[in-house]
Amino acid sequence: MKDESVQNSENTGETEEKTGLSPDHLVTNEDKKNKKNGIEAENLFQRQLNKNDIPFIRFDQTKETFSDKMKENHMKRPDYFLHTRHSAYYIDVKYRAMRPFGNDEERFTIDQRDMFMLYNFQTEFHSNVWLAFTDNLKEPNFNYISITSLYNYFTDIFLNSEKYPKEHEKFISLFYIFIPDTLFYHRLSFDQGFYKNQKDNFIDNETELYKVFINRFLNKRNSISLSETDGYYCMDCAKIISFNKYYPFCDSCKQNYKEDGDSPVLYWHKFCHGCADNLEIYTTQQPLCDDCFKERLLIKFYKKIKDNKTGGYYEKDKKN
């Protein structure tokens, strides 16, 4: 009869898949598969680094090259050291099949022991450690997360959260950490380092949207009437007046210009037409301070395009 622990170890692969348990004292069939696929994932990662012209060092992971002190301090050595234009990083590459978690969601997982050992390495070496996950050995689709983000995610849920049941504390170490996609970065380049995944032509599309928006604003700017009620100020004496696009002055100051035969366009003026602020100098072409420009002009612009149903979805605008 086989020893019970041996029987359990043979069946653990199936148990892990169902429960998410991570027993450190057992080497499962899935562990062996991850180790084999992990080497292929490391090779794939190396090819991607070379393709993207990212300088790197790949570490020998044999036991003979591992220091006794690192073993004593429970540290794990990452697979790569690389540098980008912004910084240098240690990278540990992980092949993992994604596991179901929550409602119709699948996530990459990591054993808590791995996380703590990499975190110890980062702390002792005063370094910057990241993980690169993939579940695809045919395409270089890696997902990146810093060990700091992962560690903070774990501690915020299990150690710092008042919502976490105290009676669960003794079971925490048994479980994998299921990493949400929102924590991952999906791109790595020499010029930008790690950055979030973006759809094809994302910047081009965004640029076009802003061009449409700004052009619409510029075309409508001169046609927007700010207000015909009181609440504006003479630009020379700060007396309350109604808005005047061409002569933003009270009757008295306006009369002075007519008597002198001068145009107010030729002068600097002391007060903002919108709030009587006198910290800057103003002209009739630029009668508002920055705050008034945003508050009075832009807000009315948004209101106008909303009232006319010309704002909102740009695809709708293009059809119209």
C-alpha positions in Angstrom: 0.0 0.0 0.0 1.4 3.4 -0.9 2.1 5.9 1.7 -0.8 8.4 2.0 1.4 11.4 1.4 2.6 9.9 -1.8 -1.0 9.2 -2.9 -1.9 12.8 -2.1 1.1 14.1 -4.1 0.1 12.2 -7.1 -3.4 13.6 -7.0 -2.5 17.1 -6.0 -2.5 18.5 -9.6 -6.2 17.9 -9.8 -6.8 19.1 -6.3 -4.9 22.4 -7.0 -6.9 23.0 -10.1 -10.2 22.8 -8.2 -9.2 24.5 -4.9 -6.3 26.9 -5.7 -4.3 25.3 -2.8 -0.6 25.7 -2.9 1.0 23.1 -0.5 4.7 24.0 -0.3 5.7 20.5 0.8 4.4 18.8 -2.3 5.9 18.7 -5.8 2.9 18.3 -8.1 2.6 17.2 -11.7 1.6 20.8 -12.5 4.8 22.0 -10.8 6.9 19.8 -13.1 4.9 21.0 -16.1 5.4 24.6 -15.1 9.2 24.0 -14.7 9.5 22.5 -18.1 7.4 25.1 -19.8 9.1 27.8 -17.7 12.4 27.1 -19.5 10.7 27.4 -22.9 9.1 30.7 -21.7 12.5 32.0 -20.7 13.8 31.2 -24.1 10.9 32.9 -25.7 11.4 36.0 -23.5 15.1 36.1 -24.5 14.1 36.1 -28.2 11.7 39.0 -27.5 14.4 41.0 -25.7 16.8 40.5 -28.6 14.1 41.4 -31.1 13.3 44.7 -29.2 17.0 45.5 -28.8 16.9 45.4 -25.0 20.3 44.6 -23.4 20.1 41.8 -20.8 22.0 39.3 -18.7 20.4 35.8 -18.3 21.4 34.1 -15.0 22.5 30.5 -14.7 19.9 28.9 -12.3 21.9 25.8 -11.4 22.3 25.1 -7.7 26.1 25.3 -7.9 25.9 29.0 -8.8 23.5 29.9 -6.0 25.1 31.4 -2.8 24.6 29.9 0.6 23.7 33.3 2.0 20.8 33.7 -0.4 19.5 30.4 0.8 19.8 31.4 4.4 17.9 34.6 3.7 15.2 32.8 1.7 15.8 34.7 -1.5 15.0 33.6 -5.0 17.2 34.6 -7.9 15.4 36.2 -10.9 16.0 34.9 -14.4 17.2 38.1 -16.1 18.8 41.5 -15.5 18.0 44.1 -18.2 18.0 47.8 -18.6 15.9 50.3 -20.5 16.4 54.0 -21.2 14.6 54.7 -17.8 15.9 52.1 -15.4 17.3 48.6 -14.8 15.2 45.6 -13.8 15.5 42.1 -12.6 12.9 39.9 -14.3 11.6 36.5 -13.2 9.8 34.7 -16.0 6.8 32.5 -15.2 4.8 30.1 -17.3 1.4 29.6 -15.7 -1.9 28.3 -17.0 -4.6 30.8 -16.0 -7.0 29.6 -13.3 -10.7 30.4 -12.8 -11.4 33.0 -10.1 -14.5 34.9 -9.2 -17.3 35.2 -11.8 -16.2 34.1 -15.3 -12.7 35.4 -14.8 -9.3 33.7 -15.2 -6.1 34.9 -13.6 -2.4 34.2 -13.5 -1.4 32.8 -10.1 1.8 32.7 -8.1 2.8 30.7 -5.0 3.2 32.9 -2.0 6.6 31.4 -1.2 7.8 32.6 -4.7 6.5 36.1 -4.1 8.1 36.4 -0.6 11.5 35.1 -1.8 11.6 37.5 -4.8 10.5 40.3 -2.4 13.4 39.4 -0.1 15.8 39.5 -3.0 14.5 43.0 -4.0 14.9 44.2 -0.4 18.3 42.8 0.3 19.8 43.8 -3.1 18.0 47.2 -3.1 16.8 46.4 -6.6 13.8 46.6 -8.9 12.2 43.2 -9.4 9.4 42.4 -11.9 7.7 39.2 -13.0 6.8 38.3 -16.6 3.8 35.9 -16.9 2.7 34.0 -20.0 0.4 31.0 -20.8 1.4 31.0 -24.5 4.6 29.4 -25.7 3.9 30.2 -29.3 3.6 34.0 -29.1 5.6 36.4 -26.9 2.5 37.7 -25.1 4.0 38.5 -21.7 2.2 40.3 -18.8 4.4 42.3 -16.4 3.9 43.2 -12.7 6.4 44.6 -10.2 7.0 42.5 -7.1 6.2 45.7 -5.1 2.7 45.9 -6.6 2.1 42.2 -6.0 3.3 42.4 -2.4 1.2 45.4 -1.7 -1.9 43.8 -3.3 -1.4 40.7 -1.1 -0.8 42.7 2.2 -3.7 45.1 1.5 -6.1 42.1 1.2 -4.9 39.7 3.8 -3.0 41.7 6.3 -4.2 45.3 6.2 -7.9 44.9 5.4 -10.4 45.1 8.2 -12.9 43.3 5.9 -10.8 40.1 5.8 -12.2 37.4 8.3 -9.8 36.8 11.2 -10.8 33.2 11.3 -9.2 32.7 7.8 -5.8 33.9 8.9 -4.3 30.5 9.6 -5.2 29.3 6.1 -3.8 32.2 4.2 -0.5 30.5 3.4 -2.2 27.6 1.7 -3.5 29.5 -1.2 -2.1 30.9 -4.5 -2.3 34.6 -5.1 -4.7 35.2 -8.0 -3.4 38.4 -9.8 -6.0 40.7 -11.3 -5.4 41.9 -14.9 -5.6 45.5 -13.9 -2.2 45.2 -12.1 -0.4 44.1 -15.2 1.6 46.0 -17.7 1.5 44.4 -21.2 4.3 46.1 -23.1 8.1 46.4 -22.6 10.4 48.4 -24.8 13.8 50.0 -24.4 12.5 53.5 -24.8 9.4 53.3 -22.7 10.1 50.5 -20.2 6.9 48.9 -19.0 3.7 50.3 -20.2 0.0 49.4 -20.5 -1.5 47.6 -23.4 -3.0 49.8 -26.1 -5.1 49.0 -29.1 -3.6 49.2 -32.5 -3.3 52.8 -33.7 -4.4 54.0 -30.2 -2.4 57.3 -30.3 -3.4 58.0 -33.9 -7.1 57.5 -33.0 -6.8 59.7 -29.9 -5.0 62.4 -31.8 -7.8 62.5 -34.3 -10.4 62.8 -31.6 -8.6 65.7 -30.0 -8.3 67.4 -33.3 -12.0 67.2 -33.9 -12.8 68.5 -30.5 -10.4 71.4 -30.6 -11.3 72.4 -34.1 -15.0 72.4 -33.1 -14.1 74.6 -30.1 -12.1 77.1 -32.2 -14.8 77.3 -34.9 -17.5 78.1 -32.3 -15.4 80.3 -29.9 -16.2 83.6 -31.6 -19.9 82.8 -32.0 -20.5 82.0 -28.3 -22.2 84.8 -26.4 -21.0 84.7 -22.8 -23.8 86.5 -21.0 -25.9 89.5 -21.6 -26.5 90.1 -17.8 -24.5 92.0 -15.3 -21.6 90.2 -13.7 -18.7 91.4 -15.8 -16.2 94.3 -15.1 -14.8 97.3 -16.8 -11.2 96.4 -17.7 -10.0 99.9 -16.7 -11.8 100.7 -13.4 -13.4 97.3 -12.4 -16.9 98.8 -12.3 -19.6 96.1 -12.8 -21.0 96.1 -16.3 -22.6 93.9 -18.9 -20.5 91.7 -21.2 -19.2 93.6 -24.2 -17.2 91.6 -26.7 -15.7 94.7 -28.4 -15.7 97.4 -25.7 -15.4 95.8 -22.3 -15.5 99.1 -20.5 -18.0 101.2 -18.5 -19.6 104.2 -20.2 -17.1 106.6 -18.5 -14.0 104.8 -19.5 -15.4 104.2 -23.0 -16.0 107.9 -23.4 -12.4 108.7 -22.5 -11.2 106.6 -25.4 -13.7 108.4 -27.8 -12.6 111.8 -26.6 -8.9 111.0 -27.0 -9.5 109.4 -30.4 -7.6 106.3 -29.3 -8.5 102.7 -29.7 -8.5 100.5 -26.6 -7.0 97.8 -28.7 -3.7 99.6 -28.5 -3.5 99.5 -24.7 -2.9 97.1 -21.9 -5.7 97.0 -19.4 -5.6 96.5 -15.6 -8.6 94.3 -14.8 -10.0 91.0 -16.0 -13.4 91.5 -17.7 -14.7 88.4 -15.9 -13.7 88.8 -12.3 -11.8 92.1 -11.9 -8.5 90.2 -11.1 -5.6 92.6 -11.4 -2.7 90.3 -11.0 -2.1 90.2 -14.8 -2.4 92.6 -17.7 -5.1 92.2 -20.2 -6.1 93.2 -23.8 -9.4 93.4 -25.6 -8.2 90.4 -27.6 -7.6 88.5 -24.3 -10.0 90.1 -21.8 -10.2 87.1 -19.4 -7.8 85.5 -16.9 -7.2 81.8 -17.3 -9.8 80.9 -14.6 -12.5 83.0 -16.2 -11.7 81.7 -19.6 -12.2 78.1 -18.4 -15.2 78.8 -16.3 -17.1 81.2 -18.4 -16.2 80.3 -22.0 -15.5 76.6 -21.9 -18.4 75.7 -19.7 -20.7 77.6 -22.1 -19.1 75.8 -25.0 -19.8 72.4 -23.4 -23.4 73.5 -22.7 -23.9 74.7 -26.2 -22.7 71.5 -27.9 -24.8 69.5 -25.4 -27.9 71.6 -26.1 -27.4 71.3 -29.8 -26.7 67.6 -29.4 -23.4 68.0 -31.3 -21.2 66.7 -28.5 -20.6 63.2 -27.1 -19.7 60.3 -29.3 -17.5 61.3 -32.1 -18.6 58.4 -34.3 -22.1 59.9 -34.1 -20.7 63.3 -35.0 -19.0 61.9 -38.1 -22.2 60.3 -39.3 -24.0 63.6 -38.9 
